[in-house]
Amino acid sequence: MLNAREGWRTVDTFYPFEVMRVGIQNVVDAFCALGYGNDDRLKEAWDFLERKRTANGTYALAQTLTKSYLPKERVGKPSKWVTFYALLAQKQRNDYV
């Protein structure tokens, strides 16, 4: 279960990652890089990420650090970084089919 405790947002399209929070796009990307992108145990993660996809194929930023070391992207708007990692994960997943 991706959100283990009711009301807690433990999984989302979060960027940049920090010690206590990593975006789901980075998690699936890591598993894809290891060759496990099509593992049945990732189905819920892929479904969650797909629900975050916008109509034009980008992914919206759900949350970010208050003080980020990267150029600021706005929460609720398409994110270049989240989209990049989500698409990279999908490409790697398809490479292992």
C-alpha positions as CSV (number, residue, x, y, z in Angstrom):
1,M,0.0,0.0,0.0
2,L,1.5,3.3,-1.1
3,N,-0.1,5.5,1.6
4,A,0.1,3.3,4.7
5,R,-1.5,5.7,7.1
6,E,-4.8,7.4,6.5
7,G,-4.3,11.2,6.0
8,W,-0.5,11.0,5.6
9,R,1.0,11.9,2.2
10,T,3.9,9.6,2.1
11,V,4.0,9.1,-1.7
12,D,3.5,11.8,-4.3
13,T,5.2,13.5,-7.3
14,F,7.7,15.3,-5.1
15,Y,10.9,16.9,-6.3
16,P,13.7,17.4,-5.5
17,F,14.1,14.4,-3.3
18,E,15.3,14.8,0.3
19,V,16.3,12.4,3.0
20,M,12.8,11.8,4.2
21,R,10.8,12.2,1.0
22,V,11.3,10.9,-2.5
23,G,8.9,11.3,-5.4
24,I,7.2,8.2,-6.8
25,Q,8.8,9.0,-10.2
26,N,12.2,8.5,-8.6
27,V,11.2,5.2,-7.0
28,V,9.9,3.6,-10.1
29,D,12.9,5.0,-12.1
30,A,15.3,3.3,-9.7
31,F,13.5,-0.1,-10.0
32,C,13.4,0.2,-13.8
33,A,17.1,0.9,-13.9
34,L,17.6,-2.3,-12.0
35,G,15.4,-4.2,-14.5
36,Y,12.3,-4.6,-12.2
37,G,10.0,-2.0,-14.0
38,N,7.5,-4.7,-15.0
39,D,7.4,-6.5,-11.7
40,D,3.8,-7.0,-10.6
41,R,4.6,-5.5,-7.2
42,L,5.1,-2.1,-8.9
43,K,1.6,-2.0,-10.4
44,E,0.1,0.2,-7.7
45,A,3.0,2.6,-8.1
46,W,2.6,2.8,-11.9
47,D,-1.1,3.3,-11.5
48,F,-0.5,6.1,-9.0
49,L,2.0,7.8,-11.3
50,E,-0.4,7.5,-14.3
51,R,-3.1,9.3,-12.3
52,K,-0.7,12.2,-12.0
53,R,-0.2,12.5,-15.7
54,T,-1.9,15.5,-17.3
55,A,-3.8,15.6,-20.6
56,N,-0.7,16.8,-22.5
57,G,1.5,14.0,-21.2
58,T,3.4,16.0,-18.5
59,Y,3.3,15.4,-14.8
60,A,2.3,18.0,-12.2
61,L,4.4,18.8,-9.2
62,A,2.5,17.8,-6.1
63,Q,4.9,19.1,-3.5
64,T,8.4,20.5,-3.1
65,L,10.8,21.9,-0.6
66,T,10.1,25.3,0.8
67,K,13.6,26.4,0.1
68,S,14.8,24.5,-3.0
69,Y,18.3,24.6,-4.5
70,L,16.8,24.2,-8.0
71,P,14.9,26.7,-10.1
72,K,11.5,27.0,-8.6
73,E,8.7,25.0,-10.1
74,R,5.1,25.7,-8.9
75,V,3.1,23.1,-7.1
76,G,0.1,22.0,-9.1
77,K,1.8,23.0,-12.4
78,P,3.6,20.8,-14.9
79,S,7.1,19.9,-13.7
80,K,10.0,19.4,-16.0
81,W,11.9,17.3,-13.5
82,V,9.0,15.1,-12.5
83,T,8.1,14.6,-16.2
84,F,11.7,13.8,-17.0
85,Y,12.0,11.1,-14.4
86,A,8.6,9.6,-15.1
87,L,9.3,9.4,-18.8
88,L,12.7,8.0,-18.2
89,A,11.2,5.3,-16.0
90,Q,8.7,4.4,-18.7
91,K,11.4,4.2,-21.3
92,Q,13.5,1.9,-19.2
93,R,10.4,-0.2,-18.3
94,N,9.6,-0.7,-22.0
95,D,13.3,-1.5,-22.8
96,Y,13.0,-4.6,-20.5
97,V,9.7,-5.9,-22.1
